[in-house]
Amino acid sequence: MREMLARDIMTQIESNPGGHSEAEFIQAAGTTLARIEQVLEDADLDFETPADGIIEVEFDDGSKIIINRHGVAREIWVAARSGGFHFKPQDAGWFDTKSGEPLYDKLAALIAAQGGVMVRF
């Protein structure tokens, strides 16, 4: 139910990119971040949420992947050892603004490359 609601909100954001509210964006991003947290927890990965809208995943080698909501840009940002990535809502998902790759696919690949752990969203 929660994911269906997030898809509905993301569809509204896509259809009216200049007119959606901060609250709608926060709700859609929050649902996505909650799913990411659940997958990280299920995979027994070490992560913290130091502030609302931020997830820091720490690996055995001390490196981190940081996932956060960026309200001004209306994007979810991911910072990893291999670079920074921005994801915009589109087609009821979040997609890289440069490559078009879905957030969950990119995040799974980054976690595998940086932490050696396979996760599935």
Z-matrix of the N, CA and C atoms (Angstrom, degrees):
N
C 1 1.450
C 2 1.528 1 110.61
N 3 1.335 2 115.45 1 -43.21
C 4 1.460 3 119.91 2 -178.61
C 5 1.528 4 111.31 3 -63.00
N 6 1.372 5 115.99 4 -39.95
C 7 1.462 6 119.20 5 178.92
C 8 1.519 7 111.21 6 -69.35
N 9 1.343 8 117.73 7 -34.98
C 10 1.465 9 120.40 8 177.49
C 11 1.523 10 109.86 9 -63.68
N 12 1.311 11 117.46 10 -41.70
C 13 1.454 12 122.04 11 178.32
C 14 1.527 13 110.08 12 -63.32
N 15 1.318 14 116.58 13 -42.69
C 16 1.464 15 120.11 14 178.88
C 17 1.519 16 110.73 15 -63.06
N 18 1.347 17 117.77 16 -40.60
C 19 1.467 18 120.42 17 178.32
C 20 1.522 19 110.21 18 -62.59
N 21 1.334 20 117.37 19 -41.85
C 22 1.465 21 120.70 20 178.33
C 23 1.518 22 111.08 21 -61.33
N 24 1.311 23 117.26 22 -43.95
C 25 1.469 24 121.33 23 179.45
C 26 1.519 25 110.19 24 -65.83
N 27 1.347 26 117.02 25 -41.85
C 28 1.459 27 119.43 26 -179.95
C 29 1.524 28 110.74 27 -65.44
N 30 1.332 29 117.80 28 -35.61
C 31 1.458 30 120.52 29 176.45
C 32 1.523 31 109.90 30 -63.39
N 33 1.325 32 117.87 31 -39.91
C 34 1.467 33 121.36 32 176.81
C 35 1.525 34 110.43 33 -64.36
N 36 1.321 35 118.01 34 -40.74
C 37 1.462 36 121.92 35 179.56
C 38 1.526 37 109.54 36 -63.42
N 39 1.347 38 116.80 37 -43.74
C 40 1.461 39 120.81 38 -179.36
C 41 1.524 40 111.43 39 -63.73
N 42 1.335 41 116.86 40 -42.26
C 43 1.456 42 120.03 41 -174.94
C 44 1.521 43 112.52 42 -75.15
N 45 1.312 44 117.48 43 -16.91
C 46 1.460 45 120.98 44 -179.67
C 47 1.527 46 109.06 45 -141.17
N 48 1.348 47 117.69 46 65.32
C 49 1.469 48 120.40 47 -171.90
C 50 1.511 49 114.80 48 -59.04
N 51 1.308 50 118.83 49 -31.53
C 52 1.457 51 120.06 50 -179.36
C 53 1.511 52 113.03 51 -86.77
N 54 1.329 53 117.18 52 -17.13
C 55 1.454 54 119.45 53 -171.83
C 56 1.514 55 115.92 54 -110.73
N 57 1.312 56 118.76 55 1.54
C 58 1.461 57 119.24 56 179.61
C 59 1.525 58 110.20 57 -74.80
N 60 1.298 59 113.44 58 154.14
C 61 1.465 60 117.73 59 -175.99
C 62 1.526 61 110.98 60 -88.26
N 63 1.294 62 114.20 61 159.06
C 64 1.462 63 121.36 62 175.09
C 65 1.527 64 109.27 63 -58.91
N 66 1.322 65 116.58 64 -39.59
C 67 1.465 66 120.77 65 -178.88
C 68 1.525 67 111.45 66 -62.86
N 69 1.324 68 117.89 67 -40.64
C 70 1.470 69 120.97 68 178.38
C 71 1.526 70 110.73 69 -64.26
N 72 1.325 71 115.90 70 -43.56
C 73 1.459 72 119.44 71 177.81
C 74 1.525 73 110.80 72 -62.47
N 75 1.321 74 117.25 73 -46.74
C 76 1.466 75 121.66 74 -179.01
C 77 1.523 76 110.49 75 -59.91
N 78 1.325 77 117.10 76 -40.32
C 79 1.461 78 120.05 77 -179.84
C 80 1.532 79 110.89 78 -66.34
N 81 1.326 80 117.69 79 -45.98
C 82 1.469 81 121.05 80 179.94
C 83 1.529 82 110.79 81 -64.06
N 84 1.329 83 116.75 82 -45.45
C 85 1.465 84 120.61 83 178.92
C 86 1.527 85 110.23 84 -65.23
N 87 1.330 86 117.46 85 -39.51
C 88 1.462 87 121.40 86 179.95
C 89 1.514 88 112.44 87 -61.42
N 90 1.324 89 116.71 88 -40.07
C 91 1.459 90 120.79 89 177.91
C 92 1.524 91 110.14 90 -64.54
N 93 1.328 92 116.33 91 -41.65
C 94 1.465 93 120.81 92 178.36
C 95 1.522 94 111.11 93 -65.18
N 96 1.327 95 117.28 94 -44.89
C 97 1.464 96 120.60 95 179.11
C 98 1.528 97 111.22 96 -64.32
N 99 1.325 98 117.63 97 -35.93
C 100 1.472 99 120.93 98 177.55
C 101 1.528 100 110.45 99 -64.38
N 102 1.334 101 116.69 100 -39.41
C 103 1.471 102 119.65 101 177.23
C 104 1.526 103 110.04 102 -64.79
N 105 1.318 104 117.35 103 -42.16
C 106 1.461 105 120.82 104 178.49
C 107 1.527 106 109.69 105 -60.50
N 108 1.341 107 117.22 106 -45.76
C 109 1.467 108 120.77 107 178.54
C 110 1.518 109 111.16 108 -57.72
N 111 1.332 110 117.23 109 -42.97
C 112 1.465 111 120.83 110 -178.49
C 113 1.528 112 110.86 111 -63.22
N 114 1.329 113 117.26 112 -42.86
C 115 1.464 114 121.02 113 179.11
C 116 1.529 115 110.50 114 -64.94
N 117 1.323 116 116.86 115 -42.06
C 118 1.464 117 120.63 116 178.08
C 119 1.522 118 110.70 117 -62.38
N 120 1.320 119 116.24 118 -42.11
C 121 1.470 120 120.69 119 178.85
C 122 1.529 121 110.39 120 -64.56
N 123 1.333 122 116.90 121 -44.92
C 124 1.467 123 121.00 122 179.41
C 125 1.528 124 111.67 123 -61.57
N 126 1.340 125 116.60 124 -32.54
C 127 1.467 126 121.52 125 179.26
C 128 1.522 127 111.76 126 -84.73
N 129 1.330 128 116.64 127 0.40
C 130 1.468 129 123.09 128 179.83
C 131 1.529 130 112.13 129 58.76
N 132 1.342 131 115.33 130 38.93
C 133 1.461 132 120.74 131 175.99
C 134 1.518 133 109.59 132 -89.00
N 135 1.324 134 115.56 133 150.06
C 136 1.460 135 122.28 134 -179.85
C 137 1.527 136 108.58 135 -83.26
N 138 1.334 137 116.63 136 117.01
C 139 1.456 138 119.90 137 178.10
C 140 1.515 139 110.48 138 -145.82
N 141 1.324 140 114.53 139 157.41
C 142 1.462 141 121.80 140 177.05
C 143 1.519 142 108.72 141 -131.77
N 144 1.313 143 115.37 142 158.13
C 145 1.467 144 121.65 143 172.85
C 146 1.532 145 106.45 144 -122.13
N 147 1.349 146 116.55 145 84.27
C 148 1.462 147 120.48 146 -174.11
C 149 1.530 148 114.19 147 -67.54
N 150 1.317 149 116.91 148 -20.20
C 151 1.464 150 121.48 149 178.23
C 152 1.520 151 107.92 150 -155.63
N 153 1.310 152 116.71 151 162.65
C 154 1.457 153 121.65 152 179.05
C 155 1.526 154 109.20 153 -59.66
N 156 1.328 155 116.55 154 127.57
C 157 1.456 156 120.75 155 177.73
C 158 1.509 157 114.91 156 87.64
N 159 1.347 158 117.85 157 9.52
C 160 1.467 159 121.55 158 -179.33
C 161 1.534 160 109.76 159 -130.56
N 162 1.330 161 115.12 160 133.03
C 163 1.465 162 121.70 161 174.12
C 164 1.520 163 107.34 162 -125.68
N 165 1.325 164 116.91 163 127.66
C 166 1.463 165 122.28 164 175.66
C 167 1.521 166 108.46 165 -114.43
N 168 1.327 167 116.60 166 117.49
C 169 1.458 168 122.32 167 178.47
C 170 1.523 169 107.36 168 -101.32
N 171 1.333 170 116.80 169 123.69
C 172 1.464 171 120.32 170 -179.59
C 173 1.522 172 109.75 171 -111.87
N 174 1.334 173 114.91 172 135.54
C 175 1.455 174 121.30 173 -178.03
C 176 1.523 175 110.61 174 -104.79
N 177 1.328 176 115.95 175 168.53
C 178 1.466 177 121.89 176 -176.04
C 179 1.519 178 113.10 177 -56.89
N 180 1.333 179 117.49 178 -30.49
C 181 1.467 180 119.95 179 -179.24
C 182 1.530 181 112.66 180 -83.54
N 183 1.337 182 116.91 181 4.51
C 184 1.459 183 121.69 182 179.10
C 185 1.511 184 114.64 183 88.36
N 186 1.318 185 117.87 184 -7.53
C 187 1.462 186 120.66 185 178.59
C 188 1.527 187 109.87 186 -75.68
N 189 1.327 188 115.51 187 161.86
C 190 1.462 189 120.81 188 -177.62
C 191 1.519 190 111.42 189 -133.61
N 192 1.312 191 114.40 190 154.76
C 193 1.462 192 123.17 191 164.39
C 194 1.522 193 104.90 192 -118.46
N 195 1.321 194 116.06 193 129.22
C 196 1.463 195 120.73 194 -179.73
C 197 1.522 196 108.48 195 -115.05
N 198 1.316 197 115.16 196 128.02
C 199 1.459 198 122.87 197 179.63
C 200 1.517 199 106.60 198 -117.29
N 201 1.324 200 117.31 199 128.04
C 202 1.457 201 117.68 200 178.96
C 203 1.519 202 112.39 201 -148.58
N 204 1.291 203 112.97 202 156.35
C 205 1.463 204 122.90 203 176.38
C 206 1.523 205 106.83 204 -84.59
N 207 1.334 206 116.70 205 133.38
C 208 1.468 207 120.93 206 177.42
C 209 1.525 208 107.45 207 -119.12
N 210 1.331 209 115.47 208 100.04
C 211 1.460 210 121.74 209 -173.32
C 212 1.512 211 115.16 210 -64.14
N 213 1.308 212 118.12 211 -40.31
C 214 1.464 213 120.65 212 -177.18
C 215 1.527 214 110.40 213 -63.14
N 216 1.333 215 117.16 214 -44.62
C 217 1.460 216 121.46 215 -179.42
C 218 1.527 217 112.22 216 -83.76
N 219 1.340 218 117.16 217 -11.79
C 220 1.468 219 122.76 218 -175.04
C 221 1.530 220 110.43 219 57.44
N 222 1.339 221 115.03 220 47.77
C 223 1.454 222 122.39 221 -178.33
C 224 1.524 223 110.34 222 -134.52
N 225 1.323 224 114.92 223 164.04
C 226 1.461 225 121.51 224 166.91
C 227 1.523 226 105.06 225 -106.17
N 228 1.333 227 116.04 226 129.24
C 229 1.463 228 122.01 227 -178.30
C 230 1.517 229 109.48 228 -109.06
N 231 1.329 230 115.45 229 142.71
C 232 1.459 231 122.16 230 177.09
C 233 1.526 232 108.01 231 -127.60
N 234 1.330 233 115.82 232 126.70
C 235 1.464 234 121.82 233 175.51
C 236 1.522 235 107.75 234 -113.85
N 237 1.325 236 115.59 235 123.64
C 238 1.459 237 122.02 236 -179.66
C 239 1.521 238 108.66 237 -133.65
N 240 1.291 239 116.42 238 171.94
C 241 1.462 240 120.81 239 178.66
C 242 1.533 241 110.33 240 -56.21
N 243 1.327 242 116.94 241 -35.82
C 244 1.468 243 121.09 242 -176.04
C 245 1.525 244 113.95 243 -82.28
N 246 1.340 245 117.82 244 -6.77
C 247 1.458 246 119.46 245 177.68
C 248 1.513 247 113.23 246 145.81
N 249 1.323 248 114.59 247 -174.20
C 250 1.458 249 121.66 248 178.48
C 251 1.514 250 110.09 249 -111.53
N 252 1.330 251 116.08 250 144.49
C 253 1.460 252 121.90 251 -175.17
C 254 1.529 253 109.24 252 -136.39
N 255 1.329 254 115.89 253 141.06
C 256 1.465 255 122.08 254 179.69
C 257 1.522 256 108.41 255 -118.59
N 258 1.325 257 115.92 256 135.29
C 259 1.465 258 121.58 257 -177.43
C 260 1.522 259 110.17 258 -124.52
N 261 1.337 260 116.22 259 126.61
C 262 1.466 261 122.80 260 178.86
C 263 1.520 262 109.52 261 -105.72
N 264 1.341 263 116.94 262 150.26
C 265 1.469 264 119.32 263 176.19
C 266 1.526 265 110.36 264 -70.49
N 267 1.344 266 114.27 265 133.61
C 268 1.457 267 120.65 266 -179.93
C 269 1.521 268 108.27 267 -164.50
N 270 1.325 269 118.22 268 139.55
C 271 1.462 270 122.53 269 176.99
C 272 1.526 271 112.30 270 48.92
N 273 1.322 272 117.40 271 45.03
C 274 1.470 273 123.77 272 178.58
C 275 1.524 274 112.74 273 59.02
N 276 1.332 275 116.85 274 30.42
C 277 1.459 276 122.51 275 176.01
C 278 1.519 277 108.95 276 -151.93
N 279 1.318 278 115.74 277 -174.13
C 280 1.464 279 122.03 278 178.00
C 281 1.519 280 107.24 279 -118.63
N 282 1.343 281 116.98 280 128.91
C 283 1.454 282 121.09 281 -174.07
C 284 1.517 283 111.00 282 -129.31
N 285 1.365 284 115.11 283 141.53
C 286 1.461 285 122.17 284 179.83
C 287 1.523 286 109.69 285 -57.63
N 288 1.320 287 116.24 286 131.64
C 289 1.462 288 121.20 287 -176.84
C 290 1.525 289 112.40 288 -68.81
N 291 1.331 290 118.60 289 -18.19
C 292 1.465 291 120.94 290 179.60
C 293 1.522 292 111.94 291 -102.22
N 294 1.333 293 117.05 292 -52.05
C 295 1.467 294 120.68 293 -173.56
C 296 1.531 295 113.28 294 -92.99
N 297 1.333 296 117.12 295 -20.97
C 298 1.459 297 120.48 296 -176.26
C 299 1.519 298 113.39 297 82.41
N 300 1.333 299 117.43 298 1.94
C 301 1.465 300 121.48 299 -178.64
C 302 1.530 301 110.26 300 -68.71
N 303 1.339 302 117.35 301 138.97
C 304 1.465 303 120.17 302 177.36
C 305 1.537 304 111.98 303 -64.04
N 306 1.329 305 116.34 304 144.43
C 307 1.462 306 122.94 305 -179.49
C 308 1.521 307 111.72 306 -52.82
N 309 1.328 308 118.06 307 -50.94
C 310 1.462 309 119.97 308 -174.59
C 311 1.525 310 111.69 309 -64.02
N 312 1.327 311 117.95 310 -37.93
C 313 1.472 312 120.53 311 177.85
C 314 1.521 313 110.56 312 -65.16
N 315 1.329 314 115.82 313 -45.85
C 316 1.468 315 120.26 314 -178.90
C 317 1.523 316 110.62 315 -64.29
N 318 1.332 317 116.42 316 -43.55
C 319 1.459 318 120.36 317 -178.73
C 320 1.531 319 110.98 318 -64.41
N 321 1.329 320 117.84 319 -41.06
C 322 1.468 321 120.92 320 177.36
C 323 1.527 322 110.31 321 -61.23
N 324 1.343 323 117.44 322 -41.56
C 325 1.464 324 121.50 323 179.44
C 326 1.530 325 110.92 324 -66.92
N 327 1.324 326 117.36 325 -40.46
C 328 1.464 327 121.07 326 179.22
C 329 1.525 328 111.33 327 -65.07
N 330 1.327 329 116.97 328 -42.23
C 331 1.469 330 121.34 329 179.07
C 332 1.524 331 110.01 330 -64.57
N 333 1.337 332 117.05 331 -41.44
C 334 1.472 333 120.65 332 178.82
C 335 1.525 334 110.26 333 -64.45
N 336 1.338 335 117.30 334 -44.84
C 337 1.465 336 120.60 335 -177.01
C 338 1.518 337 112.06 336 -69.70
N 339 1.312 338 117.07 337 -40.03
C 340 1.462 339 120.51 338 -174.02
C 341 1.529 340 112.28 339 -88.59
N 342 1.327 341 116.68 340 -36.41
C 343 1.461 342 119.50 341 -174.94
C 344 1.508 343 115.12 342 -112.44
N 345 1.337 344 116.88 343 -7.38
C 346 1.453 345 119.44 344 179.19
C 347 1.519 346 113.88 345 70.32
N 348 1.344 347 116.72 346 20.95
C 349 1.463 348 121.63 347 -177.40
C 350 1.531 349 108.63 348 -117.18
N 351 1.320 350 116.63 349 132.55
C 352 1.462 351 120.91 350 177.02
C 353 1.533 352 108.79 351 -92.43
N 354 1.325 353 115.37 352 125.34
C 355 1.469 354 120.27 353 176.16
C 356 1.517 355 108.33 354 -124.59
N 357 1.318 356 115.66 355 157.03
C 358 1.470 357 121.25 356 177.64
C 359 1.517 358 108.76 357 -131.44
N 360 1.312 359 115.53 358 126.86
C 361 1.469 360 121.51 359 178.86
C 362 1.510 361 110.94 360 -95.68
